[in-house]
Amino acid sequence: MPGLGSLASALYILNLPVDDAMVTGLATAAAAGITALADRHHSIPGESAEPS
């Protein structure tokens, strides 16, 4: 998984415009990934991660 440095380098090299929509999209994707990893880490095999 690329790190923030890799992303910054790609944006610089590709000279992509960075606007609020791009930052929001990246933050949303990062938060979703972190949440998925946390859910997987804290779940018990064979049980649902959703509270009942």
PDB file of N, CA, C and O in Angstrom:
ATOM      1  N   MET A   1       0.863  -1.174   0.000  1.00  0.00           N
ATOM      2  CA  MET A   1       0.000   0.000   0.000  1.00  0.00           C
ATOM      3  C   MET A   1       0.908   1.235   0.000  1.00  0.00           C
ATOM      4  O   MET A   1       1.783   1.359   0.857  1.00  0.00           O
ATOM      5  N   PRO A   2       0.708   2.127  -0.937  1.00  0.00           N
ATOM      6  CA  PRO A   2       1.560   3.319  -0.989  1.00  0.00           C
ATOM      7  C   PRO A   2       1.303   4.236   0.197  1.00  0.00           C
ATOM      8  O   PRO A   2       0.185   4.338   0.701  1.00  0.00           O
ATOM      9  N   GLY A   3       2.352   4.887   0.619  1.00  0.00           N
ATOM     10  CA  GLY A   3       2.234   5.816   1.733  1.00  0.00           C
ATOM     11  C   GLY A   3       1.927   7.217   1.260  1.00  0.00           C
ATOM     12  O   GLY A   3       1.808   7.470   0.061  1.00  0.00           O
ATOM     13  N   LEU A   4       1.801   8.118   2.201  1.00  0.00           N
ATOM     14  CA  LEU A   4       1.489   9.507   1.886  1.00  0.00           C
ATOM     15  C   LEU A   4       2.597  10.149   1.064  1.00  0.00           C
ATOM     16  O   LEU A   4       2.323  10.981   0.198  1.00  0.00           O
ATOM     17  N   GLY A   5       3.837   9.776   1.323  1.00  0.00           N
ATOM     18  CA  GLY A   5       4.959  10.301   0.545  1.00  0.00           C
ATOM     19  C   GLY A   5       4.865   9.924  -0.921  1.00  0.00           C
ATOM     20  O   GLY A   5       5.145  10.737  -1.802  1.00  0.00           O
ATOM     21  N   SER A   6       4.468   8.679  -1.177  1.00  0.00           N
ATOM     22  CA  SER A   6       4.298   8.219  -2.556  1.00  0.00           C
ATOM     23  C   SER A   6       3.194   9.005  -3.248  1.00  0.00           C
ATOM     24  O   SER A   6       3.322   9.377  -4.415  1.00  0.00           O
ATOM     25  N   LEU A   7       2.121   9.251  -2.529  1.00  0.00           N
ATOM     26  CA  LEU A   7       1.007  10.024  -3.088  1.00  0.00           C
ATOM     27  C   LEU A   7       1.443  11.450  -3.402  1.00  0.00           C
ATOM     28  O   LEU A   7       1.157  11.970  -4.480  1.00  0.00           O
ATOM     29  N   ALA A   8       2.131  12.076  -2.465  1.00  0.00           N
ATOM     30  CA  ALA A   8       2.596  13.450  -2.679  1.00  0.00           C
ATOM     31  C   ALA A   8       3.539  13.514  -3.874  1.00  0.00           C
ATOM     32  O   ALA A   8       3.462  14.437  -4.685  1.00  0.00           O
ATOM     33  N   SER A   9       4.432  12.529  -3.982  1.00  0.00           N
ATOM     34  CA  SER A   9       5.365  12.493  -5.114  1.00  0.00           C
ATOM     35  C   SER A   9       4.615  12.342  -6.434  1.00  0.00           C
ATOM     36  O   SER A   9       4.935  13.012  -7.416  1.00  0.00           O
ATOM     37  N   ALA A  10       3.621  11.466  -6.452  1.00  0.00           N
ATOM     38  CA  ALA A  10       2.856  11.256  -7.685  1.00  0.00           C
ATOM     39  C   ALA A  10       2.129  12.526  -8.085  1.00  0.00           C
ATOM     40  O   ALA A  10       2.108  12.886  -9.262  1.00  0.00           O
ATOM     41  N   LEU A  11       1.533  13.207  -7.119  1.00  0.00           N
ATOM     42  CA  LEU A  11       0.827  14.459  -7.431  1.00  0.00           C
ATOM     43  C   LEU A  11       1.799  15.500  -7.975  1.00  0.00           C
ATOM     44  O   LEU A  11       1.476  16.229  -8.913  1.00  0.00           O
ATOM     45  N   TYR A  12       2.985  15.567  -7.387  1.00  0.00           N
ATOM     46  CA  TYR A  12       3.993  16.535  -7.832  1.00  0.00           C
ATOM     47  C   TYR A  12       4.492  16.189  -9.233  1.00  0.00           C
ATOM     48  O   TYR A  12       4.589  17.059 -10.098  1.00  0.00           O
ATOM     49  N   ILE A  13       4.803  14.923  -9.446  1.00  0.00           N
ATOM     50  CA  ILE A  13       5.346  14.498 -10.741  1.00  0.00           C
ATOM     51  C   ILE A  13       4.297  14.642 -11.841  1.00  0.00           C
ATOM     52  O   ILE A  13       4.604  15.101 -12.941  1.00  0.00           O
ATOM     53  N   LEU A  14       3.068  14.251 -11.543  1.00  0.00           N
ATOM     54  CA  LEU A  14       2.001  14.323 -12.548  1.00  0.00           C
ATOM     55  C   LEU A  14       1.426  15.729 -12.675  1.00  0.00           C
ATOM     56  O   LEU A  14       0.670  16.016 -13.603  1.00  0.00           O
ATOM     57  N   ASN A  15       1.786  16.600 -11.742  1.00  0.00           N
ATOM     58  CA  ASN A  15       1.327  17.985 -11.731  1.00  0.00           C
ATOM     59  C   ASN A  15      -0.204  18.069 -11.726  1.00  0.00           C
ATOM     60  O   ASN A  15      -0.808  18.869 -12.441  1.00  0.00           O
ATOM     61  N   LEU A  16      -0.809  17.206 -10.886  1.00  0.00           N
ATOM     62  CA  LEU A  16      -2.267  17.207 -10.787  1.00  0.00           C
ATOM     63  C   LEU A  16      -2.728  18.340  -9.876  1.00  0.00           C
ATOM     64  O   LEU A  16      -2.074  18.639  -8.876  1.00  0.00           O
ATOM     65  N   PRO A  17      -3.833  18.960 -10.212  1.00  0.00           N
ATOM     66  CA  PRO A  17      -4.358  20.004  -9.335  1.00  0.00           C
ATOM     67  C   PRO A  17      -4.920  19.367  -8.058  1.00  0.00           C
ATOM     68  O   PRO A  17      -5.606  18.347  -8.107  1.00  0.00           O
ATOM     69  N   VAL A  18      -4.617  19.982  -6.934  1.00  0.00           N
ATOM     70  CA  VAL A  18      -5.131  19.501  -5.663  1.00  0.00           C
ATOM     71  C   VAL A  18      -6.177  20.499  -5.196  1.00  0.00           C
ATOM     72  O   VAL A  18      -5.872  21.650  -4.882  1.00  0.00           O
ATOM     73  N   ASP A  19      -7.428  20.025  -5.160  1.00  0.00           N
ATOM     74  CA  ASP A  19      -8.506  20.899  -4.723  1.00  0.00           C
ATOM     75  C   ASP A  19      -9.233  20.239  -3.548  1.00  0.00           C
ATOM     76  O   ASP A  19      -8.875  19.139  -3.128  1.00  0.00           O
ATOM     77  N   ASP A  20     -10.234  20.906  -3.035  1.00  0.00           N
ATOM     78  CA  ASP A  20     -10.968  20.388  -1.883  1.00  0.00           C
ATOM     79  C   ASP A  20     -11.589  19.023  -2.165  1.00  0.00           C
ATOM     80  O   ASP A  20     -11.610  18.159  -1.288  1.00  0.00           O
ATOM     81  N   ALA A  21     -12.091  18.823  -3.372  1.00  0.00           N
ATOM     82  CA  ALA A  21     -12.727  17.550  -3.715  1.00  0.00           C
ATOM     83  C   ALA A  21     -11.716  16.407  -3.673  1.00  0.00           C
ATOM     84  O   ALA A  21     -12.037  15.318  -3.196  1.00  0.00           O
ATOM     85  N   MET A  22     -10.500  16.639  -4.166  1.00  0.00           N
ATOM     86  CA  MET A  22      -9.477  15.596  -4.150  1.00  0.00           C
ATOM     87  C   MET A  22      -9.078  15.268  -2.717  1.00  0.00           C
ATOM     88  O   MET A  22      -8.960  14.097  -2.358  1.00  0.00           O
ATOM     89  N   VAL A  23      -8.869  16.290  -1.901  1.00  0.00           N
ATOM     90  CA  VAL A  23      -8.483  16.068  -0.506  1.00  0.00           C
ATOM     91  C   VAL A  23      -9.593  15.329   0.238  1.00  0.00           C
ATOM     92  O   VAL A  23      -9.320  14.410   1.009  1.00  0.00           O
ATOM     93  N   THR A  24     -10.839  15.727   0.010  1.00  0.00           N
ATOM     94  CA  THR A  24     -11.968  15.052   0.654  1.00  0.00           C
ATOM     95  C   THR A  24     -12.047  13.595   0.218  1.00  0.00           C
ATOM     96  O   THR A  24     -12.259  12.713   1.050  1.00  0.00           O
ATOM     97  N   GLY A  25     -11.881  13.336  -1.059  1.00  0.00           N
ATOM     98  CA  GLY A  25     -11.916  11.965  -1.563  1.00  0.00           C
ATOM     99  C   GLY A  25     -10.805  11.105  -0.977  1.00  0.00           C
ATOM    100  O   GLY A  25     -11.040   9.958  -0.597  1.00  0.00           O
ATOM    101  N   LEU A  26      -9.605  11.651  -0.903  1.00  0.00           N
ATOM    102  CA  LEU A  26      -8.485  10.907  -0.336  1.00  0.00           C
ATOM    103  C   LEU A  26      -8.711  10.635   1.151  1.00  0.00           C
ATOM    104  O   LEU A  26      -8.441   9.533   1.628  1.00  0.00           O
ATOM    105  N   ALA A  27      -9.201  11.628   1.878  1.00  0.00           N
ATOM    106  CA  ALA A  27      -9.460  11.458   3.308  1.00  0.00           C
ATOM    107  C   ALA A  27     -10.558  10.427   3.539  1.00  0.00           C
ATOM    108  O   ALA A  27     -10.465   9.621   4.465  1.00  0.00           O
ATOM    109  N   THR A  28     -11.593  10.446   2.710  1.00  0.00           N
ATOM    110  CA  THR A  28     -12.687   9.481   2.830  1.00  0.00           C
ATOM    111  C   THR A  28     -12.181   8.072   2.566  1.00  0.00           C
ATOM    112  O   THR A  28     -12.530   7.143   3.295  1.00  0.00           O
ATOM    113  N   ALA A  29     -11.367   7.902   1.538  1.00  0.00           N
ATOM    114  CA  ALA A  29     -10.819   6.585   1.215  1.00  0.00           C
ATOM    115  C   ALA A  29      -9.896   6.090   2.324  1.00  0.00           C
ATOM    116  O   ALA A  29      -9.938   4.915   2.689  1.00  0.00           O
ATOM    117  N   ALA A  30      -9.071   6.973   2.856  1.00  0.00           N
ATOM    118  CA  ALA A  30      -8.167   6.588   3.941  1.00  0.00           C
ATOM    119  C   ALA A  30      -8.953   6.185   5.184  1.00  0.00           C
ATOM    120  O   ALA A  30      -8.631   5.182   5.821  1.00  0.00           O
ATOM    121  N   ALA A  31      -9.971   6.950   5.530  1.00  0.00           N
ATOM    122  CA  ALA A  31     -10.790   6.629   6.705  1.00  0.00           C
ATOM    123  C   ALA A  31     -11.505   5.296   6.527  1.00  0.00           C
ATOM    124  O   ALA A  31     -11.601   4.518   7.476  1.00  0.00           O
ATOM    125  N   ALA A  32     -12.004   5.024   5.333  1.00  0.00           N
ATOM    126  CA  ALA A  32     -12.684   3.758   5.065  1.00  0.00           C
ATOM    127  C   ALA A  32     -11.713   2.584   5.208  1.00  0.00           C
ATOM    128  O   ALA A  32     -12.064   1.544   5.763  1.00  0.00           O
ATOM    129  N   GLY A  33     -10.511   2.759   4.710  1.00  0.00           N
ATOM    130  CA  GLY A  33      -9.503   1.705   4.830  1.00  0.00           C
ATOM    131  C   GLY A  33      -9.113   1.449   6.266  1.00  0.00           C
ATOM    132  O   GLY A  33      -8.996   0.296   6.681  1.00  0.00           O
ATOM    133  N   ILE A  34      -8.911   2.501   7.028  1.00  0.00           N
ATOM    134  CA  ILE A  34      -8.554   2.357   8.441  1.00  0.00           C
ATOM    135  C   ILE A  34      -9.689   1.702   9.213  1.00  0.00           C
ATOM    136  O   ILE A  34      -9.448   0.840  10.058  1.00  0.00           O
ATOM    137  N   THR A  35     -10.919   2.101   8.930  1.00  0.00           N
ATOM    138  CA  THR A  35     -12.077   1.511   9.597  1.00  0.00           C
ATOM    139  C   THR A  35     -12.188   0.025   9.272  1.00  0.00           C
ATOM    140  O   THR A  35     -12.454  -0.786  10.159  1.00  0.00           O
ATOM    141  N   ALA A  36     -11.985  -0.335   8.009  1.00  0.00           N
ATOM    142  CA  ALA A  36     -12.056  -1.745   7.611  1.00  0.00           C
ATOM    143  C   ALA A  36     -10.983  -2.566   8.314  1.00  0.00           C
ATOM    144  O   ALA A  36     -11.254  -3.675   8.775  1.00  0.00           O
ATOM    145  N   LEU A  37      -9.774  -2.035   8.401  1.00  0.00           N
ATOM    146  CA  LEU A  37      -8.700  -2.747   9.098  1.00  0.00           C
ATOM    147  C   LEU A  37      -9.007  -2.894  10.584  1.00  0.00           C
ATOM    148  O   LEU A  37      -8.771  -3.954  11.163  1.00  0.00           O
ATOM    149  N   ALA A  38      -9.527  -1.848  11.198  1.00  0.00           N
ATOM    150  CA  ALA A  38      -9.865  -1.902  12.620  1.00  0.00           C
ATOM    151  C   ALA A  38     -10.981  -2.905  12.863  1.00  0.00           C
ATOM    152  O   ALA A  38     -10.921  -3.673  13.824  1.00  0.00           O
ATOM    153  N   ASP A  39     -11.994  -2.911  12.011  1.00  0.00           N
ATOM    154  CA  ASP A  39     -13.095  -3.865  12.147  1.00  0.00           C
ATOM    155  C   ASP A  39     -12.586  -5.297  12.019  1.00  0.00           C
ATOM    156  O   ASP A  39     -12.994  -6.181  12.773  1.00  0.00           O
ATOM    157  N   ARG A  40     -11.699  -5.514  11.066  1.00  0.00           N
ATOM    158  CA  ARG A  40     -11.153  -6.858  10.855  1.00  0.00           C
ATOM    159  C   ARG A  40     -10.283  -7.273  12.039  1.00  0.00           C
ATOM    160  O   ARG A  40     -10.307  -8.429  12.463  1.00  0.00           O
ATOM    161  N   HIS A  41      -9.524  -6.334  12.562  1.00  0.00           N
ATOM    162  CA  HIS A  41      -8.622  -6.620  13.683  1.00  0.00           C
ATOM    163  C   HIS A  41      -9.402  -6.949  14.952  1.00  0.00           C
ATOM    164  O   HIS A  41      -8.989  -7.812  15.727  1.00  0.00           O
ATOM    165  N   HIS A  42     -10.522  -6.273  15.169  1.00  0.00           N
ATOM    166  CA  HIS A  42     -11.280  -6.440  16.402  1.00  0.00           C
ATOM    167  C   HIS A  42     -12.386  -7.476  16.310  1.00  0.00           C
ATOM    168  O   HIS A  42     -13.059  -7.735  17.307  1.00  0.00           O
ATOM    169  N   SER A  43     -12.597  -8.076  15.149  1.00  0.00           N
ATOM    170  CA  SER A  43     -13.674  -9.055  15.024  1.00  0.00           C
ATOM    171  C   SER A  43     -13.176 -10.431  15.454  1.00  0.00           C
ATOM    172  O   SER A  43     -11.986 -10.730  15.360  1.00  0.00           O
ATOM    173  N   ILE A  44     -14.090 -11.252  15.920  1.00  0.00           N
ATOM    174  CA  ILE A  44     -13.788 -12.611  16.321  1.00  0.00           C
ATOM    175  C   ILE A  44     -14.166 -13.509  15.140  1.00  0.00           C
ATOM    176  O   ILE A  44     -15.273 -13.406  14.613  1.00  0.00           O
ATOM    177  N   PRO A  45     -13.244 -14.392  14.723  1.00  0.00           N
ATOM    178  CA  PRO A  45     -13.558 -15.259  13.582  1.00  0.00           C
ATOM    179  C   PRO A  45     -14.872 -16.010  13.795  1.00  0.00           C
ATOM    180  O   PRO A  45     -15.104 -16.583  14.860  1.00  0.00           O
ATOM    181  N   GLY A  46     -15.716 -16.002  12.788  1.00  0.00           N
ATOM    182  CA  GLY A  46     -16.987 -16.677  12.855  1.00  0.00           C
ATOM    183  C   GLY A  46     -18.116 -15.830  13.407  1.00  0.00           C
ATOM    184  O   GLY A  46     -19.271 -16.254  13.383  1.00  0.00           O
ATOM    185  N   GLU A  47     -17.806 -14.635  13.907  1.00  0.00           N
ATOM    186  CA  GLU A  47     -18.839 -13.744  14.429  1.00  0.00           C
ATOM    187  C   GLU A  47     -18.907 -12.485  13.579  1.00  0.00           C
ATOM    188  O   GLU A  47     -17.917 -12.089  12.965  1.00  0.00           O
ATOM    189  N   SER A  48     -20.052 -11.870  13.545  1.00  0.00           N
ATOM    190  CA  SER A  48     -20.247 -10.644  12.793  1.00  0.00           C
ATOM    191  C   SER A  48     -19.574  -9.486  13.522  1.00  0.00           C
ATOM    192  O   SER A  48     -19.582  -9.437  14.752  1.00  0.00           O
ATOM    193  N   ALA A  49     -18.987  -8.547  12.761  1.00  0.00           N
ATOM    194  CA  ALA A  49     -18.384  -7.359  13.348  1.00  0.00           C
ATOM    195  C   ALA A  49     -19.444  -6.340  13.741  1.00  0.00           C
ATOM    196  O   ALA A  49     -19.163  -5.408  14.494  1.00  0.00           O
ATOM    197  N   GLU A  50     -20.687  -6.518  13.225  1.00  0.00           N
ATOM    198  CA  GLU A  50     -21.780  -5.601  13.519  1.00  0.00           C
ATOM    199  C   GLU A  50     -22.353  -5.902  14.902  1.00  0.00           C
ATOM    200  O   GLU A  50     -22.556  -7.068  15.242  1.00  0.00           O
ATOM    201  N   PRO A  51     -22.616  -4.863  15.708  1.00  0.00           N
ATOM    202  CA  PRO A  51     -23.255  -5.116  16.998  1.00  0.00           C
ATOM    203  C   PRO A  51     -24.686  -5.583  16.806  1.00  0.00           C
ATOM    204  O   PRO A  51     -25.360  -5.158  15.867  1.00  0.00           O
ATOM    205  N   SER A  52     -25.155  -6.459  17.694  1.00  0.00           N
ATOM    206  CA  SER A  52     -26.522  -6.976  17.547  1.00  0.00           C
ATOM    207  C   SER A  52     -27.503  -6.258  18.440  1.00  0.00           C
ATOM    208  O   SER A  52     -28.692  -6.577  18.433  1.00  0.00           O
TER     209      SER A  52
END
